[in-house]
Amino acid sequence: EGRFSLDAQRRYHPDARQLRYFAPPPAERPEPAFDLRHGYRDRYVRRDEGRREGLEHLLQWVAGNRWGPPGWRPVNADFVTWRGHLTKVLTTPYESQEGWLLAVSLFRGTLYVSEVETPAARQQREQRSDMLQELAYMGYKFEHYMCADTPDGSPDPTGVVNTNEAFCTVVRTRLGSHSLLFAGEVDCADPRGASPEPPACYVELKTCKELHSPAQRKSFYRHKLIKWWAQSFLPGVSRIVAGFRAPDGSVAALETFETMKIFQLIR
């Protein structure tokens, strides 16, 4: 349906300038190993999570892609929201720890759904330990090791990790009789994949601690992989590539999960 980018200052652009390209190492185990801790202290620009953006950037896309004359509803959809909000609703039956609160506004026949930060979530964000902040950084750093700025380029993991930057896809779909329009951040596109067109070309990148036993893998399937599935299934992302990290912050192994086959693993 559409796309947009957010730059290093979190400014909106109605194009794909922030789209990066999948450029994995030739082996399932990176050599030399990726150092996911590298740059955490001196090359990390964090987005201000205290600023609640709501639907701001998605509404900018809607404003630039109005479908009817003045006075009509701005977008031909029953619901407008972020993919992340739908992911939380979709995984609610499997989640016993994290609550959520959504605000819904009705405007000219369309329901706009945004998230309200719960007191528990705010406390968790404000009291997040340095270890958890570093783990979050490792996820972004993994993307820098796996992505290039051009389709035929190579990754440059020495640069600054700036979490203001994002490329987002805009998806139009249906749920029963209801039409939905939602946007979600996309990590990269595979220029050499079997399906070059979006959303099939998109690849989701994730990190997880190394798994050493069948019990750990079973827990991973039931609690983490189910969320990865929901996040990728909604916008039609076909593959998830996971980097399993060792205690020293290096990537011990890479594993690819096909989104539509994940349910065979978590039964």
N, C-alpha and C positions, 0 to 999 in steps of 0.2 A: 504493500500500500504506500509506504513512504519511508523516510529516514531523516535524521538530523544529527548534528554534532554539537558538542560542548567543548570549548577550548580550555586552555590552561587557566583562564580567569573565569571559567564557568559561563562564558558568553555563548548564546545560541547562534547556530549557523544552519541554514536549511540545505545542507549538503553532506557529503560523506568524507569530509577532510580528515576526520579522526578515525576512519576505518583502518585497521591494521590487518596484516596478512600472515596467515599461518605458515611458519617456517621452522618445523621441528628438527631436532638432531637426527642423524641417520640411524641411530640405534635406540632400542627401548631403554637403555641406561645411558644417560648423557656422560660423555667423556670429553674433557674433564667435567666433573660433577658441577651442576649449577649451585652457586652459593646464594641462597635466598636471603641471607642476612646482610649481604653486601650492600652498603649505601643507606642502611636504615637510619644512621645517626646524622648523616650529612647530605643525603640526596633524596629527601622525602618531603614532598609538599602535600599536606593533608587537606582535603575538603573540609570546610567548616560544617560539621554535622549538626551543630546547634542551630543553624539557620534552616528552618523548615520550608522547603521549596514548594511543597504541595504538587499541584499539577502545572506549575508555571511553564515549564519548557514544553510540555505536551500541548498546552493551550496555545503557545506560540506557533506550534506546527498547525494546529487546527485553524488558527486565525489566517495563516498563509495558504490554507487549502480549503477554504469555505466552498461548500458545494451548491448552495442555493442563493437566491437574491436576498437583499436586505430584508430583515423581518422574519426570514425562515430560521429554523434552528441551524446553528453553525455547522453541524456535522450530522450526517445521516447514520446515526447509531443510537441504540437504546442506552448503552453504557460507554463511558469514557474513563479510562483509569490507567494505572501503571501495571506492568506485568508482575512486579513484586507483590502487589496487593492481591492479585488473583492467585499467586503461588501460595500465599499464606492461607487463603480460604481453601484452596484445593488440598493442602496438606494438613488441615486442621484435625482430621480423624487420626493422624499419626503423630501429632504433636501434643505433649502433655506439659511442656515447660514454659513455652513462650505464648503469651496472650496477644491479642491485637484489637485495635479499635479503629473503625472506619467512619468517615464523615461522608454523607451523600447529599448532593445539591441537585435539585431538579430545575433545569433551565430549558425552556422551549422544547419539552418532550424528551430531553436527554438527561440521564442520571450521571452526574460526574462524581466519581468515587475517589477520595483521597484518604490518606492514613493520618490518624491522630496518635502522637506518641503517648503511650501509657506511662503512668508514674514509674512503674517497674522498669520499663525500657529506658526511660530517662535516667533513672538512678544507675542502671547498668552501664549506660553510655558514659556518664560523668565519672563513674568510679572504675572504669576499665583499667586493668593493670597494664604495666608496661609490657609484660609478656604477651597479653592478648593483642595489644596494639602491634607488637612485632609480628605476631602470627598473621594479622591482617595484612601487614606490609609484605610478608612472604608471598601471599597470594598474588598481589600486584606485581611483585618482582618476577614471579614465575612467568607472567604474561610477557615481560620484557625479554626473557630468555627464549620465548617460543614464537614471538611475533616480529615481523619486519614492517617498515613503513611503506614499502612498495612491493608489488606482486613478485618481483624477481630479486628482492633484496635479502639481506641477512640481518638477524637480530643484533641489536646493540644494547647489551645489558648494563653498560656503564653510565647511561643517562639518568636524568632525574625522574623519579617516580612521582607523578602528579595525579592525584585521584580526582581532581576537578575535571580532567579530560574524559570524554566519553563519546562513543558512537552508539546511536539508538536506532532500532528498527521500529516502524509503526505497522501494526498488524490489524487487519479487519477480519473478523471471523464471526461465527454464530454459535450460540449455546441453546439448543432447542429452538424455540421461536424468537429468541432474543439476539439482537445484533450487538457486537462488541467492537470497540476500537481501543487498542491499548499499545503502549510503547514499552520497550525494554532494552536495556543495554546489551550490546553484543561485543564479545571479546575480539573476534577476528573472522576473516573469511579465508577459505582455502582456495587459492587460485589454481591449484592442480587437482582439485577433487573431481569426483565423477559427475557431480552436479554443480556447474559453475554459477547457476542463478540462485538468488536468495529466495527463501531462507535456507534451502538445502545446503548451500555453500558455507553457512556459518558454523563456527566451532566454538564451543564453550570450554574454558580452561579453569581447572580447579586444583587445589592442593589439599592433601590430607596426610596425617601422620602415617608412618609406615605400619603395615599390618603384619603381625607375626604368627597369628594362630587362626584356626577356623572360627573360633568364638569372636575374635576381633573383626573378622571379615563379615560374619553374620550381623554383628552390631552395626557395622558400616553400611551394609545393604539396607537394614531396616530403619536407620535413623538419619543417615546422611545422603545416601544415594537416592532415596525417595524424594528428597528435596531437590537434588540435582535434576532428577527426571522431570519434576513438575516445572521447574524453571526453564528447561530446554524444550519440553513438549509444547508448552503454550505458544511460543512464537515459531515453532517448527524447526528448531535447531536439531540437526540430525546426529551430531557427535559430541561427546564430552571427552576431553583428554585430561587425565588426572596425573599430577606429579606427586608421588609418595615421598614425603620428606623424612630424612633421618634426624636423630636428636641434635646433630650439629648444624642443622639448617640446610644441608645439601639434599639434592633430589636423588633418591636411591633407585627409583624406577618410574617408568611411564606406563600408563595403561589407558586404552581407549574403550569407551562404552558407547554402543549405538543406542540412541535414545529409545527407539521403539522396541528394543530387546531387553531393556532394564527390568521390566516386570517379570521376565523369566528368572531373574536372579533373586528377586526379593519375595517370591512366594513363600 
